[in-house]
Amino acid sequence: MDERVREHARTLVDWSARVEAGDDVVVSVEEGAHDLGVAVAEQLGERGANLVATYSSDELTRAYLRAHDGDFDGDPDYERALYERADSVLILKGTNNTAGTADVPDERRAAHASARQGVREARLDTDWVSTQHPTRAMAQQAGMAYEQYRDFVYDATLRDWEGLAEEQARLKGLLGEGSEVRLVADGTDLTMSIAGRTAVNSAASVAYDSHNLPSGEVFTAPEDTEGVVTFDVPMTVRGRRVRDVELTFEDGVVVDIAATQGEDVIRSVVETDAGSRRLGELGIGMNRGIDRVTDNILFDEKMGGTVHLALGRAYDACLPDGESGNDSAVHEDLITTMGEGSRLAVDGETVQEDGVFVWE
């Protein structure tokens, strides 16, 4: 086994999830992440934690959803109970086919997601962390040789997270004290309120209210969105390709959708429920170890010089105690490049210009 796999597992268990002896840990292992699953199991055993492993597969999900009549009964109590009793949930992604669920009808996918919202909420109440094991399918999607892609993944993942957390704290302070953010870029002029919101320093650890490894972003929960935004980073959404998505907002709600490819997919996301018509997240990428787009949201949204906005659910960590943010069965990220001519301003003061922060 590549020693970097073991280092990845140590980082996940110690820095990211902060697992301790006696913790009850659910590990969800996707079909291509077996080696990382073995390394994580070893780390959990050394720390005296309790392990329940589950198996995840796009082919399995496809078979179930395509065979189902689409009339889902609601929350499966047995699965929700598993997460309600867990201290941590570690999600090890590693698909063998990035389009494995591409032919699942959108309405059936949406119905399944809505029926499982209670399960999702229970999982999000744990110290959960999602990470990516490099697979050949992901390398192919990224347009990279397998060995090259493995180097890319570990360069992004095995970092000085403590040092990056200190750098990101500067932006967290600006957003936490600010009231309004404006984004200006090619095809984009968007304003949104962040008044009273908490900005999260997403430094790949639950200690920072961060749940992705790798991470490297600062995010918050916007509202009262106005204007237009163009997402120029190509992505795969629900197993299908989307390009150049343009969304127009009025009174915080999407009122117009256009795209050069995959417009129907974006419409299906927006039409999931009332909350999917609003933004749940504004995230600003700061991980300079991610130097290219790979069509994997876990990496692409963290890349320095990008901003991502998510349709749907807002994270509780960004909200004042007792306040409910945007609620939805979906949380779908879309990314725009902050390149030459772009500007990110907080309360009228420029924080980033041409994709470079004022302090860089």
C-alpha positions in Angstrom: 0.0 0.0 0.0 1.2 3.5 -0.9 2.3 5.1 2.4 0.4 8.2 1.4 -2.8 6.2 1.8 -1.9 5.6 5.4 -1.0 9.3 5.9 -4.3 10.2 4.4 -6.1 8.0 6.9 -4.1 9.4 9.8 -5.0 13.0 8.7 -8.6 12.1 8.4 -8.9 10.3 11.8 -6.7 12.7 13.8 -6.8 16.2 12.3 -10.2 16.1 10.5 -12.5 13.9 12.6 -10.7 14.2 15.9 -11.6 10.6 16.8 -11.0 9.4 20.3 -11.0 6.1 22.2 -14.6 4.8 22.6 -16.1 6.9 19.8 -18.7 5.2 17.7 -17.7 5.7 14.0 -19.6 4.9 10.8 -17.3 4.6 7.8 -19.1 4.7 4.4 -16.7 3.1 1.8 -17.4 3.7 -1.8 -16.6 0.9 -4.3 -13.2 2.3 -5.3 -12.0 3.4 -1.9 -11.2 0.0 -0.4 -7.5 0.7 0.3 -8.3 3.9 2.1 -11.1 2.0 4.0 -8.6 -0.6 5.2 -6.1 2.2 6.3 -8.9 4.0 8.2 -10.0 0.8 9.9 -6.5 0.3 11.1 -6.2 3.8 12.5 -9.6 3.5 14.3 -8.5 0.2 15.8 -5.2 1.7 17.1 -7.2 4.5 18.8 -9.7 2.1 20.4 -12.8 3.5 18.5 -15.8 1.4 17.5 -16.3 0.8 13.8 -19.4 0.1 11.6 -18.6 0.0 7.9 -21.1 0.5 5.2 -20.8 0.0 1.4 -21.6 2.7 -1.2 -21.9 2.1 -4.9 -23.4 4.2 -7.8 -24.3 1.0 -9.6 -26.2 -0.3 -6.5 -28.0 3.1 -6.2 -28.8 3.1 -9.9 -30.3 -0.4 -9.7 -32.4 0.4 -6.7 -33.8 3.7 -8.0 -34.5 2.5 -11.5 -36.4 -0.5 -10.2 -38.4 1.5 -7.6 -41.8 3.0 -8.5 -40.7 6.3 -7.0 -43.3 6.3 -4.2 -40.9 6.4 -1.2 -42.5 5.9 2.2 -40.3 8.5 4.0 -37.4 8.3 6.4 -36.0 4.8 7.0 -35.9 4.8 10.8 -33.3 2.1 11.0 -30.8 4.1 9.0 -31.5 7.4 10.8 -31.0 5.6 14.2 -27.5 4.5 13.0 -26.4 8.1 12.6 -28.2 9.3 15.7 -26.1 7.0 17.7 -22.8 7.8 15.9 -20.2 10.2 17.1 -18.5 10.4 13.7 -19.3 9.5 10.1 -16.3 9.2 7.7 -17.4 9.2 4.0 -14.7 7.7 1.7 -15.5 8.5 -1.9 -13.9 6.6 -4.7 -16.2 5.9 -7.6 -15.4 3.5 -10.5 -17.8 5.3 -12.8 -18.5 9.1 -12.6 -21.7 8.7 -14.6 -23.0 5.7 -12.8 -26.4 7.2 -12.1 -26.7 9.3 -15.2 -29.9 7.5 -16.4 -31.8 7.7 -13.2 -34.9 9.9 -13.8 -34.6 13.3 -12.1 -38.0 13.1 -10.5 -37.2 9.8 -8.8 -33.8 11.1 -7.6 -35.5 14.1 -6.1 -38.2 12.1 -4.5 -35.6 9.8 -2.9 -33.6 12.7 -1.6 -36.7 14.4 -0.1 -37.8 11.2 1.6 -34.3 10.8 3.2 -34.0 14.3 4.5 -34.3 13.1 8.1 -31.4 10.7 7.5 -29.3 13.5 6.1 -30.0 15.7 9.0 -29.0 13.0 11.5 -25.8 12.4 9.6 -25.0 16.2 9.5 -25.5 16.3 13.3 -22.4 14.1 13.8 -18.7 15.0 13.4 -18.9 13.9 9.8 -16.0 14.2 7.2 -16.0 13.4 3.5 -12.8 12.7 1.6 -11.7 11.3 -1.8 -9.5 8.3 -2.6 -8.0 8.6 -6.1 -9.4 6.2 -8.6 -8.9 5.7 -12.3 -12.4 6.9 -13.1 -11.7 10.2 -11.3 -8.4 10.5 -13.1 -10.1 10.0 -16.4 -12.7 12.6 -15.6 -10.0 15.0 -14.6 -8.1 14.3 -17.9 -5.1 13.1 -16.1 -2.9 9.9 -16.0 -3.7 7.8 -12.9 -0.3 8.4 -11.3 -0.5 12.1 -12.1 -3.9 12.3 -10.5 -2.8 10.5 -7.4 0.0 13.1 -6.9 -2.6 15.8 -7.4 -5.0 14.4 -4.8 -2.2 14.0 -2.2 -0.8 17.4 -2.9 -4.2 18.9 -2.2 -4.9 16.6 0.9 -1.6 16.2 2.8 -1.0 19.8 3.6 0.0 22.0 6.6 -3.6 22.5 7.6 -2.7 24.4 10.8 -0.9 27.0 8.7 -3.7 27.3 6.2 -6.2 27.7 9.0 -4.3 30.8 10.2 -4.3 32.3 6.7 -8.0 31.7 6.2 -8.8 33.3 9.6 -8.2 36.7 7.9 -11.0 36.2 5.4 -13.2 34.7 8.1 -12.9 37.9 10.1 -13.8 40.1 7.2 -16.9 38.1 6.3 -17.9 37.6 9.9 -18.0 41.4 10.4 -19.4 42.3 7.0 -23.0 42.9 5.9 -22.9 42.6 2.1 -20.8 40.8 -0.5 -20.6 41.8 -4.1 -19.1 39.6 -6.8 -18.1 41.1 -10.2 -16.6 39.0 -13.0 -17.2 38.1 -16.6 -21.0 37.6 -16.8 -21.4 38.2 -13.1 -22.6 41.1 -11.0 -24.2 39.7 -7.8 -24.9 41.1 -4.4 -26.0 39.2 -1.3 -26.5 39.9 2.4 -24.3 38.2 5.0 -25.4 40.3 7.9 -25.5 38.4 11.2 -24.1 35.3 9.6 -21.0 33.3 10.8 -18.2 32.7 8.4 -16.6 29.2 8.7 -12.9 28.8 8.4 -13.0 25.5 6.5 -9.6 24.0 7.4 -10.5 20.3 6.9 -11.3 19.7 10.6 -14.5 19.4 12.6 -12.7 21.7 15.1 -13.2 24.4 12.6 -16.8 23.3 11.6 -15.2 22.0 8.4 -16.2 18.6 7.0 -14.2 18.1 3.8 -10.7 16.7 3.3 -9.2 18.3 1.4 -10.7 21.7 2.2 -9.3 25.2 2.0 -12.2 27.7 1.8 -14.1 30.2 3.9 -17.9 30.0 3.5 -21.1 31.5 4.9 -24.8 31.5 4.3 -26.0 34.4 2.1 -29.5 35.7 1.7 -31.4 38.5 -0.2 -29.4 37.7 -3.4 -29.8 40.1 -6.3 -28.3 40.2 -9.8 -26.8 37.7 -12.2 -24.0 35.1 -11.9 -22.3 33.0 -14.6 -20.7 29.7 -13.5 -17.9 29.2 -16.1 -16.4 26.1 -14.6 -17.7 22.9 -16.3 -19.1 20.4 -13.9 -20.9 17.1 -13.7 -24.2 17.5 -11.9 -26.4 14.4 -11.3 -24.2 12.4 -13.7 -24.6 14.9 -16.5 -22.3 17.7 -17.9 -23.2 21.3 -17.4 -21.5 24.4 -18.8 -21.8 28.1 -18.5 -24.7 28.2 -16.2 -26.3 31.7 -15.8 -28.7 32.3 -12.9 -30.6 35.5 -12.4 -31.9 36.3 -8.9 -34.6 38.7 -7.7 -35.6 39.0 -4.1 -33.3 36.1 -3.2 -35.0 33.7 -5.6 -33.8 32.3 -9.0 -36.1 33.8 -11.7 -34.2 32.8 -14.8 -31.9 30.0 -15.9 -29.7 29.6 -18.9 -26.8 27.2 -19.8 -24.9 26.2 -22.9 -25.1 22.6 -21.8 -27.2 20.8 -19.1 -29.8 23.5 -18.6 -32.4 20.8 -17.9 -30.3 19.4 -15.1 -30.0 22.8 -13.4 -33.8 23.3 -13.8 -34.4 20.0 -12.1 -32.2 21.0 -9.2 -33.9 24.4 -8.8 -37.3 22.8 -9.0 -36.6 20.3 -6.2 -38.4 22.3 -3.5 -38.9 25.9 -2.3 -35.4 26.1 -0.8 -33.6 24.9 -3.9 -34.6 28.2 -5.6 -32.4 30.1 -3.1 -28.7 30.2 -2.2 -27.5 28.2 0.8 -23.8 28.9 0.6 -21.2 31.4 -0.5 -17.8 29.8 -0.5 -14.4 31.3 -1.4 -11.6 28.9 -2.4 -8.2 29.4 -0.8 -6.3 26.1 -1.4 -3.4 26.9 -3.7 -2.4 23.3 -3.7 -5.3 22.7 -6.1 -4.1 24.1 -9.3 -6.5 22.8 -11.9 -10.2 22.0 -12.5 -10.8 18.2 -12.3 -14.6 18.0 -12.5 -14.8 17.0 -8.8 -16.6 19.4 -6.6 -14.6 18.3 -3.5 -11.5 19.8 -5.0 -12.7 22.3 -7.6 -14.6 24.4 -5.1 -11.5 24.8 -2.9 -9.2 26.1 -5.7 -7.7 29.5 -5.1 -9.1 32.2 -7.4 -12.6 30.7 -7.5 -16.0 31.4 -5.8 -18.8 28.8 -5.4 -22.4 29.3 -4.6 -24.7 26.5 -3.6 -28.4 26.2 -4.4 -30.4 24.7 -1.5 -29.6 23.9 2.1 -27.6 26.3 4.3 -25.3 24.9 6.9 -26.3 25.5 10.6 -22.7 26.5 11.5 -23.2 29.7 9.5 -26.4 30.7 11.4 -27.1 32.4 14.7 -28.3 30.1 17.5 -32.0 29.5 17.1 -32.2 30.8 13.5 -33.2 28.5 10.7 -31.5 29.2 7.4 -32.5 28.1 3.9 -33.9 24.6 4.0 -33.8 22.1 1.1 -33.3 18.5 0.2 -30.4 19.6 -2.1 -27.1 21.4 -1.7 -25.7 21.8 -5.2 -22.5 23.8 -5.7 -21.6 25.7 -8.9 -18.3 27.5 -9.4 -17.2 30.7 -11.1 -13.6 31.8 -11.8 -12.4 35.0 -10.3 -9.9 35.8 -13.0 -8.6 39.0 -14.7 -11.0 41.9 -14.2 -12.9 40.2 -11.3 -13.5 41.8 -7.9 -14.8 40.5 -4.6 -15.9 43.3 -2.2 -17.2 43.3 1.4 -19.2 46.3 2.3 -17.7 48.2 -0.7 -14.1 47.4 0.2 -12.2 45.2 -2.2 -10.9 42.0 -0.6 -9.8 40.2 -3.8 -9.0 41.6 -7.3 -8.1 39.5 -10.4 -8.3 36.4 -8.2 -5.7 37.6 -5.7 -6.4 38.6 -2.1 -5.2 42.1 -1.1 -2.8 40.5 1.4 -1.2 38.0 -1.0 
